[in-house]
Amino acid sequence: MTHTYYTADVFTETAFQGAQIAVFTDASGISDEQMPLIAREINLSETVFVSNNTEQDDHFKLRVFTPLKEISFAGHPVLATAKALVEEGMISLNDGKASVCFQQKAGDLSVNIEQREGEALFVQFSLSSDPVIDRYTPRASELAALLSIDESDIDSHTFQTRLVSINLPYLILPLASQAAVRKARFDMKAWSQSSAPAMAAQEILVFSNHTDNSDTDFHARLLGPSIGIHEDPPIGSAMPCFAGYLGSHDAIREGTYTFIIDRGCAATRRSVLAIEMDNHADKATTLRVGGNVVLVSKNTLLLS
């Protein structure tokens, strides 16, 4: 049996940048047992298996796997899947636009697609962010040690370190510069000796609002005990928590905000995410995440 899948570069206008995602546009005939094995074989950050077994043509079910496990929510696969389904003719564009619903384990996402002549496909999805925020975090000395940085690299002038959780808790840490974000290296021994493991956070989002690129407002990166020291994984799944984190600070007043956040650089596959955030007191934050996506390959998987 053969199965077609695409690879796409996500949150970029340029091939060979952004995050690499694999998409099986028709997962019928692929068993639950085979899906994690296929994801491990392809070995990209995420592999998506799509089914359209609902009564509505514009509703698609997505199951998303990393090489290690199935995950309930991820942002990059949304963009990659939209591009692959448009390529397959499973999503039709009217005047270059379409609106569909993607169903992930964490819930349904409204997805808007736009294709302008001569430009990479732009995809935006909407979701609600209402995280639990804890201001009790490890001391600055502990944080600096577990990230292999200096205490002076931690910048608490505008933003503070906080533990933010929706489905997965993130320890979110502001740094003084993009250079500090890039030089951070996770230290497992320092982590185990700190108070951080007791907080249940398994991933650390480090960011800076002092960036090297004039087209971005924030530069960010994920580190943690389950992330390899040389990896630069996608940050899309952390954006709901990051939006709630920003909204919890006095510097972010009520209203609608737009900002650009990137991760990586040209040498490490730079991703650029466009974020719109509606921040209002005593209400969940409405978050819209958008970006470009480029299709790179079409492939055939052979299964005996």
HELIX and SHEET records of a PDB file:
HELIX    1   1 GLN A   34  ILE A   42  1                                   9    
HELIX    2   2 HIS A   76  GLU A   88  1                                  13    
HELIX    3   3 ALA A  140  LEU A  146  1                                   7    
HELIX    4   4 GLU A  151  ASP A  153  5                                   3    
HELIX    5   5 GLN A  178  LYS A  183  1                                   6    
HELIX    6   6 MET A  188  GLN A  193  1                                   6    
HELIX    7   7 ALA A  196  MET A  199  5                                   4    
HELIX    8   8 GLY A  236  ALA A  238  5                                   3    
HELIX    9   9 MET A  239  GLY A  247  1                                   9    
HELIX   10  10 ALA A  266  THR A  268  5                                   3    
SHEET    1   A 9 GLU A  70  ILE A  71  0                                        
SHEET    2   A 9 HIS A  59  PHE A  65 -1                                        
SHEET    3   A 9 GLU A  46  SER A  51 -1                                        
SHEET    4   A 9 ALA A  19  PHE A  24  1                                        
SHEET    5   A 9 THR A   2  VAL A  10 -1                                        
SHEET    6   A 9 THR A 285  LEU A 302 -1                                        
SHEET    7   A 9 LEU A 121  SER A 129 -1                                        
SHEET    8   A 9 GLY A 107  GLU A 114 -1                                        
SHEET    9   A 9 LYS A  97  GLN A 104 -1                                        
SHEET    1   B13 GLU A  70  ILE A  71  0                                        
SHEET    2   B13 HIS A  59  PHE A  65 -1                                        
SHEET    3   B13 GLU A  46  SER A  51 -1                                        
SHEET    4   B13 ALA A  19  PHE A  24  1                                        
SHEET    5   B13 THR A   2  VAL A  10 -1                                        
SHEET    6   B13 THR A 285  LEU A 302 -1                                        
SHEET    7   B13 SER A 271  ASN A 279 -1                                        
SHEET    8   B13 GLY A 255  ARG A 263 -1                                        
SHEET    9   B13 PHE A 218  LEU A 223  1                                        
SHEET   10   B13 GLU A 203  SER A 208 -1                                        
SHEET   11   B13 PRO A 169  PRO A 174  1                                        
SHEET   12   B13 ARG A 162  SER A 165 -1                                        
SHEET   13   B13 VAL A 132  ASP A 134 -1                                        
END                                                                             
